[in-house]
Amino acid sequence: MIDQNTIERVLETARIEEVIQDFVSLKKRGVNYIGLCPFHNEKTPSFTVSPSKGIFKCFGCGKGGNSAHFIMEHEHLNFIEAIKYLAKKYNIEIEERELSEEEKLLSNERESMLIVSSFAQKYFNDMLLNNDRGIAIGLSYFRERGFNDTIINKFGLGYCPDGGDDFTKSALAKGYKIEYLEKTGLSITRENRSFDRFKGRVMFPIHNIAGRVIGFGGRTLSTDKKIAKYLNSPESEIYHKSKVLYGLFQAKNTIVKNDLCYLVEGYTDVISLHQSGIENVVASSGTSLTEGQINLLKRFSQNVCILYDSDPAGIKASQRGINMLLEQGINVSVVLFPEGEDPDSYARNHSNTELLDYINNNTDDFIRFKTNLLLAEAKNDPIKRAGLIRDVVESIAVISDGIKRTVYLQECSNILEIDEQILYAETAKLRRRKFQEQEKQKQRENLKLNNPPTPPVPSFLHNVYSETLEKEIIRVLLLYGNEIIRVVAIDEPNRDPDDIKIANYVITEIRNDELELSNLIYLKIFEEIEKFASNNIDIKPEHFINHHDPELSHVAALLCSQGYKLSKLWSKYGSAPGDERLRLSSLVPELIMSFKRNILELGLEKIQKLIVEAETNKNFDRLKELASDQIKIMNLIYKLSKIQNRVLLR
């Protein structure tokens, strides 16, 4: 436990603007600072820091508090952990008593995973610097790449022994639990044997913004083509690759200082540039740039320069990333390295001055880079040239700032020698289309319930249909789509019921689970009803009965006729005789659960056949995956059966 005097001393010492500046790019405005809120996605700063009051406040999402509250919210720590973080930052010594075994067991899972990752980084680093095999293999590799001791320590590089389970054994001997070694992906257990995920690889620790190790990238030194060159930690409670940029912890202060971030592809690109004096550089680590990574970048600068090697396929694949950056209001420039070079090799083969000169002299704005690149590809082919123009205009169209958009269109017009008005018209058309798509998406979102009432069908179930119940769903939509029912979320039985239109309820349930209708006529009716519902238009059976499609019209007439009876299948799942309209609040959720259960049962049969096939072929990895899917489906069937108050026959 930490005594109250120490806590007060930490809070008094911590300067809130210094604490937050580690994570957010702040600009002075009067006596306060402002920046983009790290807790929600915004384009206009609403996040204010008051040094005199020692508090922060976001007027967009409402979060606020002192420096400890900020660290708790941002790093997902409890109060004591936040105090320790601040104490370390300001070199304040904390004395606390040893935790009991019970308290150690109660420490949260996330912290345990961070502790295991920290141990792993120190272990790998020690193997690299002090183990004979680590020195001979791992350190030799880093020396060949020109990395010095300072840079190796700065990035905490390491080596995982190639013995198979050396690291796992050492971690277990030190008292770390196999549970957390597995959850972080450092160890893998199969058939009661645990071994190292990264055996025989040089290690690149991945840090979060606060500098804590959350994952690893491992590069093999084997020449075996069957072995993946790079292997990353799997997704976990602490590591989400779509929200992480390699090197951001080491680069963030320089990015803020220079108001510019260089974006590269790999670990060694980042490290080589750092060693050459360019520290405001991060990597997407070989993955396509994501919205989460862009939101991270925006906290520190609105200016990004992408450093490309000369590989045409790689450049083309990354064009989507440029559009995403532009859409978020980021100013994008590009540097293309000479053929056969990438940022890593160029930094190693040239002096610091030559590297900086090359970057400064070869930086292009994105529009000039993209048009020149595509022009070289299109040459004199008019069809390709037309496609090129459309491609460039698509990038310009995503820019929200009207002035920037105009400047880029003028530049594009000059480079491509095409009438500016044509480009304006094409851009306007693309922006209109996008606006319409966004509006449709909003309408679809408005149809969704906050808490879907029935359990979801797993996403791994594909091409499994229940046509008999599809018919019942379409009939209910045609006859009762406008009716209001009261629905209770199964996971929150004490919450007040939601009042919702039957059409909205059914559409939400089916779309949320990405379920499909196999009968094309039913699907066509469903999609038209969905369109009516999204535009808040009443569903009228006569529209479908008198439909211009004769086959659709015939089906609708049959389904809406008074003589139509419920199928035996629906009756089997619990529907009783009586006036349907009086029982819709129970009948419709019952129908959806029956539909899902039927799909699950059919899916279970399909998986059982695949299990037999995998057993015959002795494909044990596939067998393990299928067995896991089988258990998930059986659990869901049981859950649905329990909700429907039925006994599941085994």
Beta strands, then each sheet from edge to edge (+ up, - down):
strand 1: 27-29
strand 2: 32-35
strand 3: 47-50
strand 4: 55-58
strand 5: 64-65
strand 6: 158-160
strand 7: 187-190
strand 8: 193-196
strand 9: 201-207
strand 10: 213-220
strand 11: 230-232
strand 12: 261-264
strand 13: 281-283
strand 14: 303-308
strand 15: 331-336
strand 16: 363-365
strand 17: 484-487
strand 18: 498-501
sheet 1: 1+ 2- 3+ 4- 5+
sheet 2: 6+ 9- 10+ 11-
sheet 3: 7+ 8-
sheet 4: 13+ 12+ 14+ 15+ 16-
sheet 5: 17+ 18-
end
